[in-house]
Amino acid sequence: MVIRTNCENGRLIDEISKVEGFDIKYEDDENLYDVNYDALVLDELSTNLSEICDYKDKEIKCIFLYGDLYNQIYEYDRDFLELNNIVMLNKSDDVEMLTKFIVDKLSKNKDLNNVYGFFGADSKVGTTMISSLIAKIIARRSKDKTVFYLSLSGQSGIEWLSTIDYKSNINESKISMRNNMLSLPELKKISYAVYPNLFVLKGESNLVEGQQYHQKEIYNLLNLIRSNFDIVILDLGNSNNLTLRMTYAGLMKADNKILITNQFNKSLYMYENSKNQVLKYFDMQPFRFIMVNNYIDSSFLYKLRKLEEYYKLSVIAKLPFVEDNFKAQYDGNPEVFLQDKEFMRGITKVIEWIERKQNFTVFEKKKKGIKKIFNRGV
């Protein structure tokens, strides 16, 4: 990993350079953004956050070192910094500890896989609708990339993707998964191509059958998918699904997870229960952000800052409550949401974060008529 820095702490540079695979060099400020590198380590004494946000390529990870008296950090939202690939580290720690933090942050970012999981704090928070819309829009925006969508929630998971009565589901691959013999041709045969580059495997909706999957079977399935498709989108259900081994297998396999919730106390209560009783014992990457769905500006409901405080996660997107929401859910028709500009701004924010992480090239700009993109039953 090639790292450039304007930090004048020679001892820190020496310590990082001793780490195998890390090549760090000092660069003066005027050339800092013009050289080729994988990451930046920048010091508050030589630059500031405004400059970094203006000039740094968003794909490049940046470690910003600040001191105890640095105040500009409070001018920026945590989710904004995260979306701009900027991580804040207090340089007051000793050099050995600071080196460990820097190496750890850069290494974790490098090793994250291409599996994105969406998990609901409670049922009926919109996990299936949001995850399937994101999969479909990504496929349309990046036509040279392949996207695979799978529900591990105990539901079919395709109601927002197509009106076609699609018969095949994950159950048909169960024996092959169990024996680790599932092949790509067999997977494509039981999957449904919504677009030439978007494949969907219908989830297991039978209550009895859903309890029979072993996590190793799901691991085998997900290993095959993520090795053969550019991006994998998982509907991981919600806190009520954690008795399903397919759900917690998906939680452990998805390095990039977003928690979907709303402003209600019940959702927070359900998530806290699932975290304290189950999730904290999983060997998995933590949730990256929360998406707040059906947001209403009301004094009786939690505001965004309170939600961040209670969930201990940054909000990546706020999706407003949309008129005719319930009719759209009844019809399984996303058109109402797609026509709401604020809703689509929130969805697009998440999509752009995913595209940046995966280095996707976008062909279909969002100005190009959402209606045309989402012909149902295509």
Buried (B, 14 or more C-beta within 10 A) or exposed (E): BEBBBBBEBEEBBEBBEEBEEBEBEBBEEEEBBEEEBBBBBBBBBBBBBEBBBEEBEEEBBBBBBBEEEBEEBEEBBBBBBBBBBBBBBEBEEEBEEBBBBBBEBBEEBEEBBBBBBBBBBBBEBBBBBBBBBBBBBBBBBBBEBBBBBBBBBBBBBBBBBBEEEBEEBBBBBBEBBBEEEBEEEBBBEBBBEBBEBBBBBBBBBEEEBBEEBBBEBBBBBBBBBBEBBBBBBBBBBBBBBBEBBBBBBBBBBBBBBBBBBBBBEEBBEBBBEBBEEBBEEBEBBEBBBBBBBBBEEEEEBBBBEEBBEBBEBBBBBBBBBBEBBEEBBEBBBBEBBBEBEEBBBBBBBBBBBBBBBBEBEBEBEBEEEBEEBBEBEB
